[in-house]
Amino acid sequence: MATTTAPAPVKDPARRERVSREFGWNVLVWNDPITLMSYVVLVFRRLFGYDHETATRLMLQVHNEGRAVVATQPREQAEVSVARLHAFGLQATLARP
């Protein structure tokens, strides 16, 4: 009796695995006429760990331009950041970069 060997599995060349890459989402903070500038700086420092100069620069960008990107994060983390900004009374949204 002759022995036979099973063929080795061959990877289907038509199927290629794609690596899904999440590039991140921008967290936008919008200007409002009520919130104090010093409070916005405090929130940016507390939530994102920015130094005073960076937090002040971002706050001035919000004040002068109406909005600023304060962080770029993976979607779930960005959603949490937006919720935390809302909890501090700031207006914030997500946007694709």
Order of alpha helices (4+ residues) and beta strands (2+ residues): beta-alpha-alpha-beta-alpha-beta
